[in-house]
């Protein structure tokens, strides 16, 4: 196993630290590099303008992913959920940051076909996340980036039935969303496979926007940020490598 063949494990997640430590590895928690990276760069006014945020309206980000397969499987349901949200909460705007790997025309065509107003933007993603009120997000690192911006998500994922069948028998963890795994409990809703429908997505999104639930969510996201450690993870890893090299000599 890894624990038997490595000199040191530099864990970037607290749960990784526990796993490797319990397996007998010499383990050190160094913190997550995203803590250094996820920071706003624009003024609040500039960030709100870029994001399409208005003071008297909620802003929901659509974060369907950076791979074509994810866009094809996740975005149509997100767009249909956005239409349902608008019926219940007309004072809502939608923005979608475009990953460079996804053609702009593809996103524009899908948004047009859905018939829902979505602003497509490029760049300054963290400033946009800090400006938004909620995200509908495909499970992945982006949900952790959003959490570090204080932005909660309804976490979604859908794959082929056979892949899901295999995964459910191999992966034995209660949550797949990184913020939930780091928190050690489900602080953000997860809609996977058959649960990922426009109706359920609308319900969970509107629930997270309710004041009491939203306040608790913000506290939970702050806890996730705290669990990821202090800034300086990359520097700590470099120091760790140098220290081991010196010990070897």
C-alpha positions in Angstrom: 0.0 0.0 0.0 1.0 3.7 -0.3 1.5 3.9 3.5 4.3 1.3 3.3 6.3 2.7 0.3 6.3 6.4 0.9 8.6 8.4 3.2 6.0 11.1 3.8 2.4 11.9 2.9 1.6 15.6 2.5 -2.2 15.6 2.9 -4.2 18.5 1.5 -7.5 17.4 3.0 -8.2 16.6 6.7 -9.9 13.4 5.8 -6.8 12.3 3.8 -4.7 12.9 6.8 -6.8 10.6 8.9 -6.9 7.8 6.3 -3.1 7.7 5.8 -2.3 8.3 9.4 -4.5 5.3 10.4 -2.8 3.2 7.7 0.5 3.8 9.4 2.0 6.4 7.0 4.2 9.3 8.2 1.6 12.0 7.4 1.5 15.7 7.7 -1.5 18.0 7.0 -0.2 20.9 4.8 -3.5 22.5 3.9 -5.2 23.0 0.5 -3.5 25.2 -2.1 -6.9 26.6 -3.1 -6.9 28.6 0.1 -4.1 30.7 -1.4 -5.6 30.8 -4.9 -9.3 31.6 -4.3 -9.3 35.3 -3.8 -11.2 38.3 -5.3 -9.3 40.7 -7.5 -11.9 43.2 -8.7 -13.7 45.9 -6.7 -17.1 44.9 -5.5 -18.7 47.3 -8.0 -16.6 45.8 -10.9 -17.3 42.2 -9.7 -21.0 42.8 -9.5 -21.1 44.3 -13.0 -19.1 41.4 -14.4 -21.3 38.8 -12.7 -24.6 40.6 -13.5 -25.5 41.0 -9.8 -28.2 43.5 -8.8 -28.7 44.5 -5.2 -32.4 43.8 -5.2 -32.2 40.4 -7.0 -30.8 37.0 -6.3 -28.0 35.8 -8.6 -27.6 32.1 -9.3 -24.6 30.7 -11.1 -24.9 27.8 -13.4 -21.6 25.7 -13.2 -22.2 22.7 -15.4 -18.6 21.7 -15.8 -15.6 22.0 -18.1 -16.0 18.8 -20.2 -18.4 18.3 -23.1 -20.0 15.3 -21.5 -20.8 17.2 -18.4 -22.4 20.1 -20.4 -24.5 17.6 -22.3 -25.6 15.7 -19.3 -26.0 18.5 -16.7 -26.8 21.8 -18.4 -30.2 21.0 -19.9 -31.6 20.0 -16.5 -30.0 23.1 -14.9 -31.6 25.3 -17.5 -35.1 23.7 -17.0 -34.6 24.2 -13.3 -33.8 27.8 -13.9 -37.1 28.2 -15.7 -39.0 26.7 -12.7 -37.1 28.9 -10.3 -38.1 32.0 -12.2 -41.8 31.0 -12.0 -41.5 30.9 -8.2 -38.9 33.6 -7.7 -39.0 36.1 -10.6 -36.5 38.4 -8.9 -33.7 36.0 -9.9 -30.9 36.4 -12.4 -28.7 33.6 -13.9 -25.1 33.8 -15.0 -22.9 31.0 -16.4 -19.1 31.3 -16.5 -17.7 29.6 -19.7 -14.9 27.1 -19.4 -12.3 27.6 -22.2 -12.8 24.0 -23.1 -16.5 24.6 -24.1 -17.4 26.4 -27.4 -19.3 29.6 -26.7 -21.8 28.8 -29.5 -22.7 25.5 -27.9 -23.7 27.2 -24.7 -25.5 30.0 -26.5 -27.5 27.5 -28.6 -28.4 25.5 -25.5 -29.5 28.6 -23.6 -31.5 29.8 -26.5 -33.2 26.4 -27.0 -34.2 26.4 -23.3 -35.7 29.9 -23.5 -34.3 31.1 -20.2 -32.3 34.3 -19.8 -28.7 33.4 -18.8 -25.7 35.7 -19.0 -22.6 33.9 -20.3 -19.3 35.3 -19.1 -15.6 34.6 -19.3 -12.9 35.2 -16.7 -12.8 36.5 -13.1 -14.6 33.4 -11.9 -13.7 33.9 -8.2 -15.0 37.5 -8.3 -18.2 36.3 -9.8 -18.5 33.5 -7.2 -18.0 36.1 -4.4 -20.8 38.2 -6.0 -23.4 35.4 -6.4 -26.0 34.1 -3.9 -26.1 30.4 -5.0 -24.8 28.0 -7.5 -26.2 25.0 -9.3 -22.9 23.0 -9.7 -21.7 19.8 -11.2 -19.7 17.9 -8.5 -16.0 18.6 -8.6 -13.4 21.0 -7.5 -15.6 24.0 -8.5 -17.9 23.2 -5.6 -14.9 23.6 -3.2 -13.8 26.8 -4.9 -17.3 28.2 -4.5 -17.4 27.2 -0.9 -14.1 29.1 -0.3 -16.0 32.1 -1.8 -18.8 31.7 0.7 -21.0 30.5 -2.1 -23.2 27.5 -1.5 -24.2 25.0 -4.2 -26.8 22.5 -5.1 -24.4 19.8 -6.1 -25.4 17.6 -9.0 -24.1 14.7 -11.1 -25.4 12.3 -13.6 -23.5 9.5 -15.5 -24.5 6.4 -17.5 -26.7 3.9 -15.6 -24.0 1.2 -15.8 -21.3 3.5 -14.5 -23.6 4.5 -11.6 -24.3 0.9 -10.9 -20.6 0.0 -10.6 -19.8 3.2 -8.6 -22.5 2.5 -6.0 -20.9 -0.9 -5.3 -17.3 0.3 -5.2 -17.5 3.7 -3.6 -18.7 3.5 0.0 -19.0 7.1 1.2 -22.2 9.0 2.2 -21.4 12.1 0.1 -19.5 12.9 -3.1 -19.5 16.7 -2.9 -16.1 18.0 -1.7 -17.6 20.6 0.7 -19.7 17.9 2.3 -16.7 15.5 2.6 -14.6 18.2 4.1 -17.3 19.2 6.6 -17.9 15.5 7.5 -21.6 15.9 7.0 -24.1 17.0 4.3 -24.1 20.8 4.5 -25.1 21.1 0.8 -27.7 19.1 -1.0 -26.6 16.5 -3.6 -28.8 15.4 -6.4 -27.4 12.4 -8.2 -28.7 10.2 -11.1 -32.5 9.8 -10.9 -32.8 12.5 -8.2 -31.3 15.1 -10.5 -34.5 16.5 -12.0 -35.5 20.2 -12.7 -38.2 19.9 -10.0 -35.8 18.7 -7.3 -33.2 21.2 -8.3 -35.7 24.0 -8.1 -36.8 22.8 -4.6 -33.3 22.5 -3.2 -32.2 25.9 -4.7 -35.2 27.8 -3.3 -34.7 26.1 0.1 -31.1 27.2 0.3 -32.2 30.8 -0.4 -34.5 30.9 2.5 -33.0 33.2 5.2 -32.7 30.7 8.1 -31.3 27.9 5.9 -29.0 30.4 4.1 -27.5 31.7 7.4 -26.7 28.1 8.5 -25.2 27.3 5.1 -22.9 30.3 5.4 -21.7 29.1 8.8 -21.1 25.6 7.4 -19.1 27.0 4.5 -17.0 29.0 6.9 -16.3 25.8 8.7 -15.2 24.1 5.5 -12.8 27.0 4.8 -11.4 26.6 8.3 -10.9 22.9 7.9 -8.8 23.4 4.7 -6.1 25.0 6.7 -4.1 28.3 6.7 -2.7 29.9 3.6 0.8 28.7 2.5 0.2 25.1 1.6 2.6 25.2 -1.4 5.3 26.7 0.7 4.8 24.1 3.4 5.1 21.3 0.9 8.3 22.7 -0.5 9.8 23.0 3.0 8.7 19.4 3.7 10.4 18.1 0.6 13.6 20.0 1.4 13.5 18.6 5.0 13.2 15.0 3.8 16.0 15.5 1.3 18.3 16.8 4.0 17.4 13.9 6.3 18.3 11.5 3.4 21.7 13.1 3.0 
